[in-house]
């Protein structure tokens, strides 16, 4: 990184002020990000995320689940009628 050459103290003060403002802005962004993360980590949001991820899986695999359950249900009804 090339060193910057200053011709006056005013230039140094200006750059220091810019760096201070950039630091403050970045700090406020960090604080805001932390607050948003803290608000999003609630039991309700965690459960909603968990349920929504598995809801999509169940919807996509519903025919396979149904095909595997139907034979058991039919056998249960047959055995129930026989009295076993």
Secondary structure, DSSP 8 states (H G I E B T S, - for coil): ------SSHHHHHHHHHHHHHHHHHHHHHHHHHHHHHHHH-SHHHHHHHHHHHHHHHHHHHHHHHHHHHHHHHHHHHHHHHHT-
